[in-house]
Amino acid sequence: MQFPAVISAGLLALSVITQAHAGATLERVESRKELVNVLMESYPPFSFLNDQNQLDGFDVDVAKAVADKLGVKLRLETPSWDVIAAGRWSGRYDICICSMTPSKARAQVFDFPVEYYASPAVIVVNAKDERIHSAKDLDGLKVGLTSASSYESYLNKNLVIEGAEDKKLDYPFEMVQVAPYDTDNVAFQDLGLGAGVRLDAILTNLVTAQPRLKQDTRFKLAGAPLYEEPNSVAIEKGDPEWDAKVRAVFAELKADGTLARLSQKWIGADISK
């Protein structure tokens, strides 16, 4: 079946636009010779300011390795997590190697080419608190967490883990008072004031919590991990060429041992996927 000339021209133009959009990010990265990665400023050991006031950590080193594979320099941006997780970056950022957990809601604005590590979600309490031993003990209490995180969805009893939608999560509480923070740092400061002073507990990543638990005797874990949280690379939705390139780069980083080496460096174990 033939199309009228006007319709054919329109379809051709649409095809050109679609193709241009499909490769927009890779073209931008290659033309600027720069990869812009967005992440949190305070999420140790994944991303944090070191003693030289420079961004450091597992996610930072992984982003550097990706930039090296692409043959470009790396630029790091650190807006609030709300801004990162909202997506619709309009070309401001190229990629989020930033410990993001996929979800159905986020999949509306992001594609997730690669799951690059996973770690358990845990409850942290004040060391002097004997009230909380598991998630069921959180009922009616005030729990701190990073805003717009999977932990917030869990406490709201609507968490869906991408790729494990059929896995039934246990919500052994009626209602928890959710206290969102921009970063874990302030939440831990508040919990350190004492049990129930500002917070009763924090829900966070085991890997993130471990350094604090080792260095600060004011905190302890309460009970077993609640669920395992996959963390993926996120990119703007609808760019298949960039998606394929990111997959290829991470396949190389996995095959040559870079991800395992960086995981051992920062975590003390290989949590890479």
N, C-alpha and C positions, 0 to 999 in steps of 0.2 A: 504493500500500500504506500502511495506517495503522499507527502505532505505538501500543502500549498507553500510557495516560496517564502512568504512572510513567516509562517509557522516554522519552516525549516531554519530560517535565519535566527529566529528567536531561540529555537532549541540549540542551535550551534553556539549562540552567545551564552546561553545558560550553561552549556557544557564547558566552555572556556572558563567561565567564572568559577564553576565547581572545581575544575582541575586546579585553578590558581589557588583557591581556598585550601584544597587538599594538601598542597605543598607549602602553604604560607609560612608555617613556623620554621621548617627546615631551611627554606629559602632565606628567611630573615636571619637565622642563626649563622648561615654560611656567608651571607653578604656582610653582616656586621662583624663576623669573626668573634662572636660573643654569645655565650649561653647565659640566660638570666634565670637563675633558680630562686624560688621563693621558699622560705622556711621560717621557723620561729627563732627568736633571738635567745630565748631562755628555755631550753628543753634538753638539759644534759642527760645522758652523754651523747645525744643525737645532734644538738646544736646549742651553742652557748658562747659567751664572750670569755676568752681565756685571759691570762695575766697580762698579755700584751694588748688587751682590748680588741682582739680580732676574733672573728667567728671561727669556731672549731667544733669538732665532733664527728660522729659517724656519718650523719647525713651530709655534712660539709665535705668530708673526704670522698664520699661516694659521688657527690656532684662534681668534685674536682676530677675524679677518674673518668666520669662521663664526658666532661669538657675535653680532657686529654684525648680520649678516643675520637672525638669529633674534630680535633685539631683546632680548637678555639679557646679563648680565654673565658674565665668564669666570673660572673657578677652575681652577688648574693643580695637579695632584697628581703626585708623583715617587717612587713606590715603585720597588723594584728591577725590572730587566727581566724576571726570572723571574716575578715577581708579575703584571706586565703581560701577558706572553705566555701565562701559564697560563689567562687568561680566567676565566669564572664569577665575574664581579665582583659579582653579587648587588645591583646598583643602586648600588654605591659610585662608579662612574664612568659617564659617559654615552657617551664616545667616546674613541678613541685616534687622534689625529692625531699620530703618533709614529714615523713611518718604519718601519712593520711590513711585512715581506714575506709575502704570502699563501702558504699551503702546505696540503696535504691535511690534515695533522694539526691545524693551526690552524683550518681550516674546520669542524672538529668542534665548536668552541666560539664561533667568530666568524663574522659575515657581513662581507663586504668590499664596501661599496657603490661605492667610487670608488678607482681608481688615480690618484694625484695627482702622482707624479713617478717617474722611473727614473734610475738611475745605475749605472756599472760597479763590479764587485767587483775589487779589486786587491791585489797583494802589496806590502807595505812591508818593507824590510830596513834594517839599519844601513848607513850610507853607506860604511863601510870593508869591508863584506862583499862578496867577489867570488865566493862559492860559488853564489849563487841568481840565476838568470836567467829562470826560468819555473816553472810549477807542478810540473813533473817533478823539479825540484831540491829540493822540499820533502820528499821521501821520507826518513822516519826522523828528520826534524827537529821541533823544538818550535815551534808556531805559536800566537800569541795571537789571541784574538777575543772578541767580546761573547757572553756565555753565552746559549744558547737562540736563537741567530741563524741565518740562512740559511748563514752562513759555516761554522758548526759542522756543519750538514748536508752542506755541500759536501765538507769534509775527511773526513767519515764516509762519503762517496760514496753518499749517499741523498737528495740534494736534488731536489725536484720543484718547479718554478716554476709556480705557478698560472696557468692560461691559456696555458701553453706546455709542456704535459705531453709532447707528442710531440717536443720539442726534445732531442736527445741531448747531454748534457754530457760534457766530456772530463775524465777523472780519471787523469792520467798519473803516478800515484804508487801505491805499494803500501800504505803506512801512514804516517800523520802523527801526531805527538804533539800532541793538541789541548789548549791551555791556556786555559780559559774565564776571562773577567774580567767584573766587573759593568759596567765602562765601558772605553772605549778609552784613557782618560787613564793609568791604571796600566800598561796594556800598553805604551804608548809610553815611559813612564818606564823600564820594565824593558828594552825594546829599546835605549833610549838608553845603557844601561850598557855596551854593546858586543855585537858579534856572538857569539851563543852563550853569553853570560854567564847570562842567565835565559831569553832567547828567541832564536830564530833569525830569526823573521819575524812579521809581523802580517797578517791577512787582514781587510780593512775596505772601506768605501765610498770611492770616488775623491773624491767631493765632500767627505767628512769629512777625508780625508787631505790634500787640497790645501793648506789653511791651514798645517798643520804642516810640510809639505814646503817651503813658501815661507819660513817663519819659522825653521826649525830645520835646520841643515846636517848634523845627525847621521843624517838619514833620506833614503831615496831609493826610487823605485819599482823593482820587479823584473819586467821583462817586460810583456806585453800584458795588458789586462783579461781576467778569466776568464769572466765572464758578465755580462749586464745584469740588475740586480735591480729588479723593480717594487716600488714602495712604495705601500701602500693605506691608506685609512681603515678602521679596524676598529671594529665595534660588537658588542654582545652578540647572540648568535644568536637568531633567531625573533621579530624585532620589525619586521614589514614596513612599518608606518606610519613608524617612525623611519628605516628604510632609505630609503624613498621621499623623505623630507624631506631627508636628508643628500645624496642624489643631486641633488635640485633646487637645494639651496644651492650645491653645488660647480659645477653647470652655470652658475649665475649668476656665480660667482667666475671661471670660465673665460671666459664670454662678455664680462664687463666688463673683462677684462684684469688682475684682481687677482692671480691665480696667477702669471701671467707677470711682473708687476711685482715681486712678492715674490721670485720665483726670481732675477730679475736683481739685486735688492738683495743677496741673501745668497749666491748662487752665482756670479754674474757671467755667467750664461747661463740660457736658458729650458729647464729640465728638466721643466717641468710637463707632465702628460698631459691 
